[in-house]
């Protein structure tokens, strides 16, 4: 019979006596098969970034595509909506689209990748270049996701956010486990997103009266980052080998206008030079 020892607890103890890096075998995402046995299962998650705006009438189709991807792939899909460019500009106070959902972090991502200038809606799939193209139109997202989702994971991320309800400060500890060799530097970034924001959205679907959904539900909206638009180096290592483990920490005080109950942490591990995502994790605060 396979061991039922709590591997996660064991390595939590090791972490208490470490500074930065731990060597050795690890276990994550332990699933029970019903008979007391346990299996350790790692899989590659795919990061889908939807560049959007509330006055973009075609953008709801991209959001619908993400929900279909999540229905098909479940927890293997992590998504983030980034409001940028002309279609995210707020209108005059007192009008339908007066709220500004842009952020300094989103603007920096848009400046780097150029999504708004390419015409919304569009997105990034693991920030990977496919035949020289990084910006991917939403009709092609499913094809790109399918190419990536079955590739064995190079790393695993376990993020543990802790939220103080009184001070609204979130403290984050991220454990990154390298599963197989990565022959280049890695970086890690921690985004805060708010889900289920109810606000007007333009929609060019002819069945929508007036072309506006007054109570549209905006999903997985980027609010900010704990450690900048592109985060920080995972370590000073230039090559990573299997069974290394690293810790990253951060803190952020959430503004009073954001709904604490709908806040999520998205942690992204990526190749520093190319920005291609290696692994991603999402946790509800």
Secondary structure, DSSP 8 states (H G I E B T S, - for coil): ------HHHHHHHHHHT-SSEEES----SEEE-SSS-EEE-----EEEEEEE-TT-TTHHHHHHHHHHHHHHHGGGEEEEEEE-SGGG---STTSTT------HHHHHHHHHH-TGGG-SSEEEETT--BTTB-SB-GGGHHHHHHHHHTS--SEEEEEEEEE-TTT-EEEEEEEEEE-S-B-S-EEEEEEEEE--EE--EE---TTSGGGEETT-EE-SEEEEESS-SS-EES-S-SSB-TTEEEEEEEEEE--TTS-GGGEEEEEEEEETTT--EEEEEEEE-
